[in-house]
Amino acid sequence: MDDSMPRDGLQLRSLVKEGGELELSLARVATPEPAADEVVLRVEATPINPSDIGLLFGAADLATLAVSGSGERTVATARVPGAAMKAMAGRLGQSMPVGNEGAGTVIAAGSDAAAQALLGKTVAVLGGAMYSQLRTVKAELCLPLPAGTSAAEGASCFVNPLTALGMTETMRREGHKALVHTAAASNLGQMLNRICRADGIGLVNIVRKPEQEALLREQGAVHVVSTASPAFVEELTQALVATGATLAFDAIGGGRLAGQILGAMEAALNRTAKEYSRYGSTTHKQVYLYGGLDTGPTELVRNFGMAWGIGGWLLFPFLQRIGTDAAQALKARVAAGLKTTFASHYTRTVSLAGALQADAIADYGRRATASKVLIDPSR
C-alpha cells in the first residue's frame, strides 16, 4: 500500500445493546491492504436509503433520541421498546457497519489488470459498509462511472434504479402488462415513472398528498391517485380499468392499502367480465411488499376472489434469480441514464458526523418523500 494513503478511516456503526439501547457512533477502522483483485475506494457520496435506515435504527424509538459529543466522537442514542427487543435478538451486541451503496475515487489497487484499470477512476459500488471514509472492495463490484459523472451523481445508481427496473422486469417475466406503485412520488417512484413512460408501460401511481400528485403529473404521469381522496378506491379502480394493471409493488407494507389494491383490481376486471363467477376473476392479481413504511400488520378484506397473491420482493434475491447476464444488462442501462432517467435528488449533504446530528436524523428518519439525504464521508 502507498505510504501516502491513510491507514485507517472513520466508519459509521450501529449497535443495539442488550439493555435496550441503540448507539450510533463513529469508529476508526484499519484499511485492509487490497488483494490482487481488490481496490481501495475513497468514499465521496453514499445515500441514506430506506433499506439502510432499517439497519441503522433497528426498532429504536427516535422520539427518545439523544446526541452527545462532537466531530468523530459524536454519539447518538435512542431506546428500543421492550416489546421490540425480540426482533433485535439476532444483532444484539454487534457493532454493525451501514450503507448499501456509494461512489468515490479508487486510490489504491491490487495487482490484477482489472483492479489496476480502475486506479484513479470514479466508480460506484454496491458493497455494504459504505458509510465509511475508505472501503476495500472487490474490483468486480465496481461500476466505472461515465466521464463527467460525479460521485454524487453515481452514488444511488444501484438500489433505486435496479429496484425500479426490477419491477418492470418482474412484470414482463410474470406475464402482467401494467403496474401499480405506492409511495410513488419518492426518488424511486419518479424513476419508475420515467422508465414506464420510455418503455410504454401503463403505471398507476398511488400517493398520499396533493403536492405529490402535482409533482408526478408535472413529470408526465398519466394515472395518479391519492389515498387522501374520499373517492380513492373508485379512482384507483378507474385507473386499473384504463391500464389493465394486475401487479403492484407496495412500499407501505402495513395497513389496508395492499388489500384495497387487490380489491380494486378485482373490481376493474369484473367491469369487463363476460360472465359471472362466484369465485371471482380467473386473472391472477399480485401485490409484492417491498418496503415497510407502515410497520403495522397488513390488513386484508377478502373481496378479491381466489386468483390472487401477496408476498415479499427484494432486489438482491431478484438479481440472483435472473442471473449475471440479465443483471449486467440492467446495470448497463442504469449507467447510460444516470443523469436522466435514473437521476437522484437530495435535500442535503452531510458528513459522517453530520449524519448523527439530531436535525439530520429527524429529517431522513421520517422516510418521507423529498427528504433523501446524501453522506459525503470525505468531508
N, C-alpha and C positions, 0 to 999 in steps of 0.2 A: 504494500500500500504506500502511496506517495506520502512522504513525511509532512507535506503541506496540508494534507487533508485532515479534518478534525477526527480525533479518535473516538469521540462519543457525541451524542446529541440528545436533546430533550424529546421525551415521548409522553403523550397523554395516557394516563392509566385510569381504569375504573375498577373499584374494589368494593364488594359487598361483604361487610364484616358479620361474624356470627351473632353479634349483639344487635343486628338490625340496622346498621348504619351504612349508607353509601358514601364512599370517599372518592372524589376525583382529584387527581394530583398530577404533577409532572415529575418524571424520573429521568435521571441521566443514564443512558443506555449505551454500552460499547458498540461501535460499528464493526461488524464482522468483516474480516478480510474477504474480498469476493473470491469465490471459487472460479474455476476456469469458465464456467457457463453463467456467471453472475455479474451484476453491475451494482454500483452504489449510486443511489439517487439522492440528490439534494431536493427534498420535497418543497415545492413553492406554492402549491394550491391543492386543497383537499376539501371536498364538500361535506356538510353535515346532512346526510340523507335520513329519512325515517328509519331505514334499516340500521343505521348507525346509532340513532337515538335509543332504540330498544336495548342495545348492549351498553350504551353509555350510562343510562339512568336506571336500567333494570326496572324494578317495581317501586322505585322510590317515590315518595310524595314530595313534589317540588315546592309545595306550599311551605315546607319545613326547611327550605334551602338556607344555608349559611355559608359565607365566603370569608376566608381569613388569609393573611399573608399577602405577598405581592411578588411580581416577577415570577421566576421559576419556583418560588416557594408558595405560590398560590394554591390553596386547597379549598375545594367546595364539598360540603357535606349535606346530606338530607336523610331523613328517617324512612325506613322501609316498613310499612304497616305489618303488624304481626300476621295478619291473615294472608299476606302476600309472600311471606318468607319461605313457605314450602316450595313455591315456584322458583325460588332463587337457590335451592339446595345444591344444584349442580355447579355453581360458581362461587360458593362461599369461600372466603379466604384467598381467592385467586386475584392477583393484580393483573387485569386484562388490558392489553392494548386495543385501540379502537380505530376505525376508519377503513372502509372497504376499498376506496379508490382515491386516486390523486394524480398529480403530474409534477414534473420538475426536470432538473438537468442532471444527466449522467456525469458524475465527476470522477469515477474510477470504474475499471472494468477488468474482468478476468481475461485469461489468455486466449480463449476461443475466438474465432473470427467473428461470430455473431455478436458476442459481447463487445469486442473491440470496435465493431462498426457503430455502436451506439454512443461511444465516448464523445462527450460534449454536446449531445443532442437533447432536445426537449422531448420527453416521452410521457405517455400516460400509462398507469399501472393499476391493475385490479389485483392487489396483493395482500390486503389486510394490513393492520397496524400502520396505516398511513398518516395518523396524527402524530407524526414524528419528523424531526428535522432531517434525519438521514435514514435511509432504508436500503438494505441489501436484498436484492431480489433476483430471481432467475431472468436471464435476458429474454427468454421466450414469453414472459409475462408482459413485456414492454411493447407498447404500440407507439412507434415514432410518429410524432405529430407533423402534419403538413407544414411546409415552410411558411413562416409568418404567423403561425398559430402560437399564442402564448400559453403558459402553463394554466392560467385561469380559464382560458377558453377550452382547454382539453381536460380539465380536472374531472368533469362529470360525464366523460364520454363512454362510460361503461354501464353503470347501474340503470339510470333512467332511460337512455337511448336503447339499450339492449332489452330492457323490460318492455318498452313501447313496441319495438319491432317483434319481440317475442309474443306479444298479444296478437298482432296481425298474422304472424306465422302459425300460432296455435289455431286461430280461426280457420286458416286455409287447411291445415292438416286434419282438423276435426270436422270439416265439411260445412261450416257455417258461412254466411255471406256478408254479415254486418256485425257490428259490435256495440255494446253499451259500456260506458266507463263512468265511475263515480269519482268524486273529488277531482272533477275534470278540468278545473282551472289551475291545477298545480303545474309546475315545470314539466312533469312527465305528461300530464294531460294535454298541455299545449303542444308538446312534441307529437303525441299521438294524433291530435287533430291535424297537424301538418302532414304527417305520414298518410293518414287516411284520405286527405284531400289530394295528395300527389298520386296515390295508388287507386283512387276511385272507389274507396270503401265507405259504405254507409256507417256513420258513427252517431250514436246518441250520447250526448254529454249531460251528466247529472251534476248539478252544483247546488249550493245552498243559499247563495246571496245574489241580489240583483246585480251588483257590481261585477261578480264573477261571470254571470250570464252576458253582461255587456262586453267584458273582456274577450270572451270566446267569439262572440258574434263579430266583433271588430276584426278578429283574425280569420274570418270566413267560415266559422262553424255554422252549419245549417240547422241542426237539431240540438237545442239546448233547453233543458227543463230544470226547474228549481224545486227542491223539496219544500221550500218556503211557500210555494203557491198553494192556495186552497184546492186547486184543481190538478194537483201534481200527478195523481195516478192516471187521470184521463189524458192529460197532456203527454205523459210518458207512453201510454197506450197508443195514442195517435202517432207519435214518433216511431214506435215499433212497427205499426202498420206500414208507415212510409218507407222504412228501411228494411224490414224483414229480419231484424236482428234477433238472434236466438242464443247469443253468447254474451256474457257480461263479465267484466273484471271489476271487483269491488274492493276499494281501498279502505272502506269504513269498517267492515267486519261485523261489529256488533249491531244490535238493534233490529229494526223491521225492514231495512232497505232491501237486503238481498231477497227476502220473501216477496216484497212489493214488486221487485223487478220480475221475478218468476211469474207472479200472478198477472202482471201486465202483459208479459209475453204470451201467456195462455189466452188472455182476453183478445189480444191482437190476432192470434192465429184463429180463434173462433169466429172472428168477424168475417173471415174469408172462407170458413169451412163449408163444405158442400153437404155434409150430413152430420147429425148429432151423434155423439158417443158419450155414454155415461162415464167412461174412463178418461175423457178429455182428449186433447190433441195427441196424435201419434208422433208429432215432431219433437225431437229431444231439445230441451231447453237447459242451458248450463250456466251456472254462476260460479266463478272462481274468486275466492277471497285471497287477495294478495297483500293485504295490509290490515292494520288493526287500529285505526284512528279512534274507533269506539271499542274499548276493551271489554264491554259487557257481553252478555250472551247474544247469540244470533237467534232471532225470533222468526219462526216460520208459521204462517197460516196456510193450511193445505188447501189452496184454491187454484192449483195449477195442474191438475190432472196427475197422471202417473209417469209421463215421459219427461223426467227432469233429473238434474243432478246438481249438487253443491259440493265444492271441495276446495282444497288449497292449491295455490300456484306460486312457485318460487323460481326466480331467474336461474340460479345455478343448476338445480336439477333439470330444468328445461334445456339448458345449453348442453348438458351431458347427454340427454336423450337424443338430441338432433345430430350430435356428432361434430367432430372437429371441422370438417369442410363447411358444413352449413353454418356453424358458429363463426368461422372466419369470414364467410360471405356477409353476415350481418355486421361484423366489426368493420369490414371494408366500406360498407355503406355509411356507417357512422363517421368514419374518418373523412369521407368525401363531403359530408354535410355538417361539419362541426360548427360552422359559422352561420348556417341557415336552418335547416330542418331540426338539427339537434343542439342548437344554441341554448345554453342555460343562463338564467339571470339571477343575480344575488342582491340581497338588500344591504349586506355589509360584509366586510372582510376583517377578520380579527387574527391576532397572533394566537399561539397555543395558550399563553396565559390569559389572553383576552377571551378565549372560549370558555374560561372558568369564571368569568365575572357574572354577577347576578343579572345585570341588564341583558347580556348576551344570552344567557340561559333562558331568561324569561321570553326572549324573542324566538329563538329556534325551538325551545321546549314546547311551544304551543302547537308545533307541527301544522301551522296554518299556511294557507295559500299566501304567496308573496312575503314569506319570512324565511327564505332559504339563505343560509349563512355559509361563507367560504372561510376556511382557515388557511393562513399563509404561515407555515411553521418557520420559514426563513426570516420572518420579522424579528 
